[in-house]
Amino acid sequence: MPYTLNDLAADIKEIIANNRIPDGSDKICYFVSKALMDQNFVVQNLPDRLEDESARQILYEDQDTGFCICGHVYANEAIGFPHDHGPSWAIYGQASGETEMTDWDIIQEKSSDDVIYVKPSKTYLMTTGDVHFYNIGDVHSPVRKDPVRLLRIEGTNLDNIKRSNIKPLNGEESQGSVGSVGKW
């Protein structure tokens, strides 16, 4: 039986209603992976974007808890900058293609210039079916060299929050994770 967007939203809502995050994050990751492995789900919810459309589309936003299910479809290379999700957590799930993700360690919290300085700590490849939870304050950056499709579950709609001002420490720009293309 196909797994639908409504199924995914109901499963996530139930987990959030009965578990605190990050405690329920493994359960949410399980259902995101289930959706990613269902080709009908991917075809229906992550179609190609028109040239003038945003790569990110909100597929579902829960009125009670505030979480969002977002679909991201990138037709071209997309290199992200180190970022967090402000006061929200997020879960990334790879539907197709590959994302090289770098996790960053915070070296200096809110310097005198109101910047959080970071250095890379770990780089890993996300491929079809891979899912990763980023807790509040986790800093990461994606590099996508070829077309990709992914789901991102946001604890709250990131369109409505202020993100931290994060910059790599001098000399760390060579990680391939600096510069912004689109919203992350």
C-alpha positions as CSV (number, residue, x, y, z in Angstrom):
1,M,0.0,0.0,0.0
2,P,1.5,3.4,-0.9
3,Y,2.6,5.8,1.8
4,T,1.1,9.2,1.3
5,L,1.9,12.8,2.4
6,N,-1.2,12.6,4.7
7,D,0.2,9.4,6.2
8,L,3.6,11.0,6.8
9,A,2.0,14.1,8.4
10,A,-0.2,12.0,10.7
11,D,2.7,9.9,11.8
12,I,4.9,12.9,12.5
13,K,2.0,14.7,14.3
14,E,1.4,11.7,16.5
15,I,5.1,11.4,17.4
16,I,5.3,15.1,18.3
17,A,2.2,14.9,20.4
18,N,3.5,12.0,22.4
19,N,7.3,12.6,22.5
20,R,9.6,15.5,23.1
21,I,12.2,16.3,20.5
22,P,14.9,15.1,20.3
23,D,13.5,11.9,22.0
24,G,11.0,11.3,19.1
25,S,13.4,12.2,16.3
26,D,14.4,8.6,15.6
27,K,10.7,7.7,15.1
28,I,10.2,10.7,12.7
29,C,13.4,9.7,10.8
30,Y,11.9,6.2,10.3
31,F,8.8,7.5,8.7
32,V,10.7,10.0,6.6
33,S,12.8,7.1,5.3
34,K,9.7,5.1,4.6
35,A,8.4,8.0,2.5
36,L,11.7,8.4,0.6
37,M,11.7,4.7,-0.3
38,D,8.2,4.8,-1.8
39,Q,8.6,5.9,-5.4
40,N,5.0,6.9,-5.7
41,F,5.5,9.3,-2.7
42,V,8.6,10.8,-4.4
43,V,6.9,11.2,-7.8
44,Q,3.8,12.8,-6.3
45,N,5.4,15.1,-3.8
46,L,8.8,16.0,-5.3
47,P,8.1,16.8,-9.0
48,D,10.4,18.9,-11.2
49,R,10.2,22.6,-10.6
50,L,9.5,25.2,-13.2
51,E,12.4,27.5,-13.9
52,D,10.8,30.4,-11.9
53,E,9.7,28.2,-9.0
54,S,11.5,28.0,-5.7
55,A,13.4,24.8,-5.0
56,R,11.7,24.7,-1.6
57,Q,8.0,24.1,-1.3
58,I,5.9,23.6,1.8
59,L,4.0,20.4,1.3
60,Y,2.3,20.4,4.7
61,E,2.2,22.8,7.7
62,D,0.5,21.5,10.9
63,Q,-1.7,24.1,12.5
64,D,-1.6,22.6,15.9
65,T,2.1,21.8,16.4
66,G,3.7,24.1,13.8
67,F,5.9,21.5,12.1
68,C,6.3,21.6,8.3
69,I,7.1,19.0,5.6
70,C,9.0,20.7,2.8
71,G,10.0,19.3,-0.5
72,H,13.2,20.5,-2.1
73,V,14.1,19.9,-5.7
74,Y,17.3,21.2,-7.2
75,A,18.0,20.8,-10.9
76,N,21.5,22.3,-10.7
77,E,24.4,22.6,-8.4
78,A,23.5,24.1,-5.0
79,I,26.2,25.0,-2.5
80,G,25.0,25.9,1.0
81,F,26.6,28.0,3.7
82,P,27.1,26.9,7.3
83,H,23.7,27.4,9.0
84,D,21.5,26.4,11.9
85,H,17.7,26.5,12.0
86,G,17.5,29.1,14.8
87,P,15.1,27.9,17.5
88,S,14.0,24.9,15.4
89,W,15.2,21.4,14.7
90,A,15.1,19.9,11.2
91,I,15.3,16.5,9.6
92,Y,16.8,16.1,6.1
93,G,15.9,13.1,4.0
94,Q,17.5,12.3,0.6
95,A,15.0,11.1,-2.0
96,S,17.4,11.1,-5.0
97,G,20.8,12.2,-5.9
98,E,23.6,12.9,-3.4
99,T,24.3,15.6,-0.9
100,E,27.7,16.1,0.7
101,M,26.9,17.4,4.2
102,T,29.4,19.0,6.6
103,D,28.8,19.3,10.3
104,W,30.5,22.3,11.9
105,D,31.7,22.8,15.5
106,I,31.0,26.2,17.1
107,I,34.3,27.8,18.0
108,Q,33.1,31.1,19.3
109,E,29.5,31.9,20.3
110,K,28.3,35.4,19.4
111,S,31.5,37.4,19.1
112,S,31.6,41.2,19.5
113,D,30.4,41.5,15.9
114,D,27.4,39.2,16.6
115,V,28.8,36.3,14.6
116,I,29.1,32.7,15.6
117,Y,32.4,31.3,14.3
118,V,32.6,27.6,13.3
119,K,35.0,25.1,11.9
120,P,34.2,21.8,10.0
121,S,34.1,18.7,12.1
122,K,32.7,15.9,9.9
123,T,31.7,15.5,6.2
124,Y,29.5,12.7,5.0
125,L,27.5,11.7,1.9
126,M,23.7,11.4,2.0
127,T,22.3,9.1,-0.7
128,T,18.8,7.9,-1.5
129,G,16.9,6.9,1.7
130,D,19.4,8.5,4.1
131,V,17.9,10.6,6.9
132,H,19.6,12.9,9.4
133,F,18.3,14.8,12.4
134,Y,19.7,18.3,13.2
135,N,18.8,19.4,16.7
136,I,18.4,23.1,17.7
137,G,21.8,24.8,17.3
138,D,23.4,22.1,15.1
139,V,25.4,23.8,12.4
140,H,25.7,22.1,9.0
141,S,26.1,22.9,5.3
142,P,25.1,21.0,2.1
143,V,26.8,20.7,-1.2
144,R,24.8,19.3,-4.1
145,K,26.7,19.0,-7.4
146,D,24.0,17.3,-9.4
147,P,20.2,17.3,-9.4
148,V,18.6,16.2,-6.1
149,R,15.3,15.7,-4.4
150,L,14.8,15.8,-0.7
151,L,12.4,16.2,2.2
152,R,13.1,18.5,5.1
153,I,10.9,18.3,8.2
154,E,11.1,21.6,10.1
155,G,10.0,21.9,13.8
156,T,8.5,25.2,12.7
157,N,8.2,27.0,9.4
158,L,11.7,28.4,8.9
159,D,10.3,31.2,6.7
160,N,9.2,32.8,10.0
161,I,12.3,32.6,12.1
162,K,15.6,34.5,12.4
163,R,18.7,32.4,11.8
164,S,22.0,32.8,13.5
165,N,24.8,34.8,11.8
166,I,27.4,32.0,11.2
167,K,30.8,32.2,9.5
168,P,33.6,29.8,9.1
169,L,36.9,30.5,10.9
170,N,39.6,31.9,8.6
171,G,41.0,29.4,6.3
172,E,38.0,27.0,6.4
173,E,36.3,28.3,3.3
174,S,38.0,25.5,1.3
175,Q,35.4,23.0,2.6
176,G,33.2,23.8,-0.4
177,S,30.5,25.0,2.0
178,V,30.6,28.7,1.8
179,G,28.4,30.8,-0.4
180,S,24.6,30.7,-0.6
181,V,22.4,29.3,-3.3
182,G,18.8,29.3,-2.4
183,K,17.2,28.8,1.0
184,W,18.4,26.0,3.2
